[in-house]
Amino acid sequence: MIRGFLFLIGFGISVAGGISMIAYLNLFATGMSIMEFVKFLVSRPESYLLPIGILLVAGSIYLSGTREPDFREDE
């Protein structure tokens, strides 16, 4: 249950961060260099949503459960 909740929260956060990253790619059309773009991304708080969401999703996938699955109990 907790793993599913972490997965969904992480997925939503990483989607929000990914959309903002894609939207910021339009800054290249204004003449920004790559270094200026990276400095801009580091200064924006929504840029950190993508890696935080990916870490939550990865953590929910690789989080080890303490009990056995129900379908293996009565074999």
C-alpha positions as a Python dict, from the first residue, in 0.01 Angstrom:
ca = {
    (1, 'M'): (0, 0, 0),
    (2, 'I'): (277, 243, 94),
    (3, 'R'): (478, 138, -211),
    (4, 'G'): (186, 216, -439),
    (5, 'F'): (131, 552, -273),
    (6, 'L'): (501, 642, -310),
    (7, 'F'): (494, 528, -672),
    (8, 'L'): (194, 744, -761),
    (9, 'I'): (327, 1049, -576),
    (10, 'G'): (668, 1007, -739),
    (11, 'F'): (512, 965, -1080),
    (12, 'G'): (306, 1281, -1043),
    (13, 'I'): (603, 1482, -920),
    (14, 'S'): (827, 1363, -1200),
    (15, 'V'): (560, 1442, -1461),
    (16, 'A'): (531, 1796, -1326),
    (17, 'G'): (909, 1836, -1331),
    (18, 'G'): (941, 1689, -1678),
    (19, 'I'): (675, 1917, -1821),
    (20, 'S'): (849, 2223, -1677),
    (21, 'M'): (1182, 2106, -1821),
    (22, 'I'): (1026, 2065, -2165),
    (23, 'A'): (863, 2407, -2137),
    (24, 'Y'): (1197, 2565, -2048),
    (25, 'L'): (1352, 2423, -2367),
    (26, 'N'): (1181, 2713, -2545),
    (27, 'L'): (1446, 2938, -2394),
    (28, 'F'): (1691, 2810, -2655),
    (29, 'A'): (1483, 2990, -2917),
    (30, 'T'): (1550, 3320, -2739),
    (31, 'G'): (1926, 3277, -2787),
    (32, 'M'): (2031, 3129, -2453),
    (33, 'S'): (2351, 2927, -2447),
    (34, 'I'): (2369, 2585, -2283),
    (35, 'M'): (2556, 2722, -1980),
    (36, 'E'): (2300, 2999, -1929),
    (37, 'F'): (2025, 2739, -1960),
    (38, 'V'): (2184, 2514, -1697),
    (39, 'K'): (2231, 2809, -1460),
    (40, 'F'): (1867, 2902, -1512),
    (41, 'L'): (1751, 2546, -1442),
    (42, 'V'): (1953, 2526, -1121),
    (43, 'S'): (1795, 2849, -999),
    (44, 'R'): (1437, 2725, -1054),
    (45, 'P'): (1282, 2514, -774),
    (46, 'E'): (1055, 2317, -1008),
    (47, 'S'): (1363, 2180, -1182),
    (48, 'Y'): (1426, 1962, -878),
    (49, 'L'): (1088, 1791, -907),
    (50, 'L'): (1201, 1554, -1183),
    (51, 'P'): (1494, 1393, -994),
    (52, 'I'): (1296, 1383, -668),
    (53, 'G'): (1008, 1207, -845),
    (54, 'I'): (1242, 959, -1012),
    (55, 'L'): (1399, 878, -675),
    (56, 'L'): (1055, 820, -521),
    (57, 'V'): (951, 591, -804),
    (58, 'A'): (1278, 397, -790),
    (59, 'G'): (1254, 373, -413),
    (60, 'S'): (901, 240, -428),
    (61, 'I'): (1000, -22, -682),
    (62, 'Y'): (1308, -144, -497),
    (63, 'L'): (1167, -109, -144),
    (64, 'S'): (1173, -455, 7),
    (65, 'G'): (858, -576, 172),
    (66, 'T'): (875, -756, 505),
    (67, 'R'): (605, -1012, 439),
    (68, 'E'): (556, -1274, 173),
    (69, 'P'): (295, -1224, -100),
    (70, 'D'): (-48, -1369, -27),
    (71, 'F'): (-59, -1604, -326),
    (72, 'R'): (239, -1807, -201),
    (73, 'E'): (112, -1874, 150),
    (74, 'D'): (-120, -2173, 89),
    (75, 'E'): (75, -2387, -156),
}
